[in-house]
Amino acid sequence: MIVMKFGGTSVQDAPALENVCRIVARHKGLHPVVVVSACAGVTNALVRIANSAAASHETTSEVNALRSRHALIAAELLGNKKGEVLESLEKDFNELESLIKSIAVLQHLPPRTLDQVAAYGELWSSLLLAAALQQRGIRCERKDARTVLATDSEFTHAAPLFDLVAQNAHREFAPPLELGAVVVTQGFIGSTREGVTTTLGRGGSDYSAAIFGAALDAGEIQIWTDVDGMLSADPAIIPQARLIREMSFNEAAELAYFGAKVLHPSTILPAIRKNIPVKILNSRRPEAEGTLITGKGRSETSAVIKSIAYKKDITVITVQSTRMLMSHGFLARVFEVFARFSKSVDVVATSEVGVSMTVDDASSLDRILSTLREFADVELQSGRAVVCVVGEGMKQTKGIAGRAFMALGNADVNVELISHGGSEINLTFVIRDEEIVSAVKALHSEFF
């Protein structure tokens, strides 16, 4: 069996869903579990509505816009057989309106309630797709992902309970698959052991697909999106960026973490554990080859560098103290502060008397900085970007760093921080945000 995940743009309207039906039909012999995101823009709208209600703002028009949008999709997709779907949608919208009213009355939006609101998008898109498949003669069964994807209680960014998910997946998904039915379910959403709705965080539909694939020992996990696959650079900067036909799990994980938007970083992890291939495909061009991600990637070493990724709006925190010199425990004390306030660090570089770190979310830094200043001098630099050059061929190739920095120097790009050696397959450095385009163009020209 395989897992097929379709993103928001792949299910954004009736023509897109019609296209998904055709793609699923071509794969039905492989016993697919189809995981869908909400229609494009719907989750953002739901979160906005919930926050507006908490701020005592009017939300009726936005809720009605979502109601009309989904009703219109049902009418275009199902014609005169839309009645049952419209009834289900209306029931959900009535529940949503009750939730919104309670948020408005309390003027408070706890994470648990936000997850309840945000979950509706995937429930609606999966309802529409399952009905469309059935109408087109494809036997399918819609399953509520919340009965399968068990999580902890960290609302808005819940973590899966993998052993329990595996048990649930075999109970819920395996029987219809064995009978030859296509299973349609939702990405992004799960529930606690007590049955309370949770979400995995933004981009979590990819993660859901990989979790289900790992639980069922799938032969392949397919991520259907609106691009041909992983590219050698951001096509907005490099229009001629090349398709990467095959890459390793490690390369894909590095690129996903450092800004490649095609794939959610966590997606890779369950696939790595089970050595399940992941394929990135374009729902708008299903005939395109796509990118295959496997444990080893390509065996050939001719392609030294696979891709160049970047993250914008990075903050660099530099912590310096002469007490760090020849002493033990200083770095442990620094990182304990970040751990205490649940703030992750991306890039680290050290010297004899200091350590520099990057964070991609500058919110809630005040308490961290205040605590660090109790025992060290702290400097903050915002408006920075992390650029990452990725490729397993770097392990066997001399001179990559020299070529990279020569290219950047020729492009008049100033490198402020370098991290190399923590991973054998990436070279990471920090520059100013405004130098991103020059840096990516220079590196792409050098290596491609």
N, C-alpha and C positions, 0 to 999 in steps of 0.2 A: 504494500500500500504506500501511498504518498500523501504528503500534506501540501496543500496549495493555499497560499495566503494572498489575498487581494487587498491592496491598499485603497485609501479613500478616493483617489482620482480614478481608480479602476472600477469603482461602484458609485460614481458621483451622480449619475442620472440614468434614465431608462436605456438609452443607447449603450452606455457603458455596461450596464447589467446584462443587456442582451448579448454583448460581446463576451462577458464572463460565462454566460450559459454555453456559448459555442466552444469556448476553451475547455470548460469542464466536460462537455460532451465528448470531446476528442480524447480526454484522459480517463473516462469513466471505467475503462477496463483495468486501470491500475488501482481501483478502489480508493478514491481520494477522500480525505477529510478536508473540507473547504473552510478556511478561516477568513472572515471578512472584518475590515475596519468599518467605521461609520462612513457614510457618504461625505465627500470632501467638505470640510468647513463645519460640519455638524457638531463635533465635539467642542470646537472653539466657541460656537454659538451657545451650546448648553452651559459651558463654564461661565461665559459672559452673562447669561441670563441669571444663573445662580448668584453671581457676585452682585449683579444689579438689584436683585431682590433683597439681598442682605443690606444693601445701601438704601433701601426704600425707594428705588427707582421703578418706573413702570416697565413691565416685561410682557404685557399681553400681546403686543404687536409682533415681538420676536418669536414668541411661542406659536402664534398663529402662522407666521411665515414658515416655520419648520413643519407645522401640520399640513399646510398647503403644499409645500414642496414634496413631502412624502406621499401625500394623496395623489398628486399629479404623476409622480413616478409610477405609482400603482396603476393608475388609469392607463398610462401609455404602455406599460409593460404587460398588463393582464387583461385589458379591455373590459368586456362585460362580466368577467370572472373575478373582478376585484373586490367583491362585496365582503368576503370573509377577512381579507387582509385589511380592508378599511375598518372593519369592526375591531380588529386587534389593535390597529394603530390608534383608534379613538380611545380604547380602554387605556392604552399606555399614556396618551396625552392627558387624559383625565387624572391619572395618577401623578403625572409630572406637574400638572397645575396645582394639585393638592400639596405637593412637596414645596413648590415655589411659594405658595401662600404661607406655609408654615415658616419658611425661611424669612419671608417678609415680616411676619408677625414678631418673630424672635429677634429680627435684625442681627442674625448671627448665622455663619456658615461653617460648621465644623467639617473637617475632612471626611468624616463618615458620610455626611449628607451630600457633600460634593461628589463623592464616588457614586452614590445612588443616582444623582442627576446625570453625571457624565456617561453612565453605562447605557443610557437609552439609545444612543446613536448606533451602536453595534447591534442592539436588539432589533432596531428597525431595518437596517440594511440586510441582516440575515433573514428576516421575515420576508422581505421583498425578493431576495435571491431564491430562497427555498420555494416560494410560490411560483416563481418564473420557471425554475427547473422542472417542477412537477407539471406545470401546464405544457411544457415542451416535451413531455413524455420521458423525462429522466427521473427514475425512481430516486427519491431522496428523503432524508429525515433530518429535521432541524433539531439540534440539541442545545440546551442552555449551557454555555461554558461554565457558568457558576456551579453547576452540579459536578464539574470535573476539575477545574483549576482551583484547588484548595490553596489558600495563602495564609500568611500571618495577618495581624491586625494593624499593620502600618498603612493606614488609608492614604490613598493617592500615590503610593509607591510601594505596594505590597510585594512581598517575596514569596515565591511558590514553595509549597511543601511537596517536594518531588516524589517521595514514596507514596504519599496519599494520592497525588495526581495520577500516578501510574495505575493504582488500584481503580480509581474512578474512571479513567480512560478505558480500561479493559471492560469495565461494567457497562459504561454508557455508549462508547463508540464501536466496540468490537462486534456486538450482535448485529446491528444494521449493516456493517461492512461485510460481514460473513454472508448476509443475505443478498449482497450485490447492490445495496443502496449507497448513494453518495451521502455523506454526512456533512451538513452545513452547520457551522457554529461561529462563535464570536471571538475576535481577538480582544486584548486589552483588559477584559473583565474577569473577575474571579469572585471567590467568597471565602469568608473565614469558616472555621469548623462549625461555627454556630449558624452559618448560612447568611451572614451579613455581606452585602455587596462590597467588593474592593476593586481597585484598578491597579495596573502594573506601572503606571506612569506613562508619559507621552512617548509614542513610538512603541508601546508595549504589544501591539498586535503582531509584530515580527517575533517578539519574544514568545508570545502565546503559541504561535505556529511551531517554533522550535521545541517548546516544552511538550506539546502534544506529539510532535514527531519522535522525540526521545522516548516518551512514555510508551508509544506503540511500536518502537523499533522500525520506523519508516524506512523505506528504501531511498527516499529523497525528500528534501524540504524545498519547495519552490516558493520564492518570494516574487509575486507579480506586481510590478510597479509601472511607472510611466517613462522609464528610461531603459536603454538596451542592456544595461549591466553596470558593473564597476568600471570607471574610466581612469585614464592616467592622470587626469587633473579635472578641476571644476570646469565644465564646458562654458560657464559664464565668463571665465577668464581665457580659457583655451578652447575656442570653438572646434578646433581640429583634434581635440583630445581623443586618445585611442581607447578602444574597447579592450579590457583585460579578459581574455577568453578563459583563463584558468589561473587560480591563485590558491595559496594555502590558507588554512584557518587562521594562522598567526598573522599573516599579511592582512587579511580581511578584518580581523579584530583591531589591529593597529589603525587601519584606515577608518574604520567605523568610529573608533573612539576619538580620533583626531580630526573629525569633521566631515568625512564622506557621508553624505546624507542619504544614500541609497539604502543603507542597512542600519538597523538599530544595534548599538554595540553589544547588548546582552544577548542578541539573537544567536551569536556564535557559540556561546558557552554550552548549552545542552547538546548541540550538534557535535562539538568537540568531544564531549564525554562519551558519546555513542558512535563517533566516527561516521556520522551521517552526512552525505554530500548536501550542500546547499546550492541552489541554482537561482540566480537573479535573472528575471525575464521581464519582457516588456509586453503588457497586456494590449497596448495599441499596435504593436508589431509582433504578434505571437510567433511569426516565422523566424524572427531574429535569434541568433545563436545564444546570446546571453553570456553570463559569467558563471563558471562552475567553481565552487569553493570546496576543496577537499583537504584531507589531513596533510598531504605533502605538496599539493599544487603541482606545477610542472616540474619535471625532472631536469629539463634543460636549463643551462645557466646563462644563455645568451641574453636574456632579459634581466639585467642586473637590478634595475629599479623598476618597480611595478607602477607606482603612483606617487603623487604629491598631494597631500591633504593639508588643511589649515583650519584653525579655530580663531574667530575674531573676538574682540571685546574681552580680552584676557587681562587679569590683574596680576602683577608681579609683586610679591612680598619678600623683602630682603631683611633678614634678621642677623644682626652683627653684635658680637660681644668679645672682648679680649679674654673673657673667662672661658670661651670655647677653646682657646689655644692650649693644647696638651692636656685637656681635661676630658673626663668621661661623663656621659649622661646628658650633655647639653642638647644634642640632636634629639634624644629621646624625650627630653622635656619640651622641646619645640613641637614635635609631632603629637605629643600627648595633648597639647592645647587644641590642635586641629581636630583630634579625635573626640575630645570632650564636647566640642560644639558641632560635631557631625559634619565637618567640612572636608571634602576630599581635595587632594592636591594632584595636579597633573605632572608637571615637570619639576625636577629638583636638580640644583647644582650647588656644590659646596666649595668652600675655601678654608684656609686655616682658622679664620675668625668669623666666618659667616656662612649662611645658607640662603639661597634664593629659591622661591617656590612660585608656581603659577596656580591660580584658581580661575575657573571659568564662570563663577557666579560670585559677584562682589557683594551680594546682599548679606546682611547679618555678619559683617566683618568687624563691627565696632568692638564687640566683646572679645573677639580673638585678639585684635590689635592691643586692646587695653591690657589683657593678660600677658601678652608677649612683652609689652613695655615694662612690666614689673621686673624683668631680669635681662633685658637686652634693648638695643636701639633698633627701631623698626622703620623701614622706608617703604612707601607704597608707590607703584607706578601703574597707571591705568592706560587704556587705549593701546594695549599691546596685542600681538597675535602670535600663536604658536604655529609653526610650519613643520611638517613632518615628511621626510623622504623615506619611503618604505620599499623594501625588496629583500627577499631572502638571498638573492645573489650577492648582497653586500658582504656576506660572511666569507666568501671565497675570493673577493675582489679587492685589490689594493687601490688606494688613491681616491675612493669615493668622496671622502670628506674634503680632500683637497680640491677636487673638481667642483664640488658644491659651493664651497666658500670662494673659490676663484670666480665662479659665475656670478655669485651674489655681489662680490666686490666690483666686478666689471659693470654691474647694473646699479652701482652706488647704493646698495642696500646694507645698512648697518646691523650687524648681528649683536644683540645685547646679552644673550644667554645661550649656552650650548649644553645639551644633554646627549651623551652617546656612551654606550656600553651597558646600560641597564637591559637593553634588548639588542640582540645581534642583527636585527632586521630593520632597525629604524635609526635615523639621525634626526634629532629634534632641536629646534632653535627658536628663539624669541626675537621678534622684530616689532616695529611700530605698525599699527593697523594700516596706515596710509601707504605702507610699502608692500602690501600683500600682492597686488597685481604685478608689480615689477619683479618681486621675488619668484612668484610662481612661473611667470613667463621665462625668466632667466634659467631656472632649474629645468623646466620642461624642454627648453631649447637645448640645454646641455646634455640631457640624458635621453631625449627622444628624437 
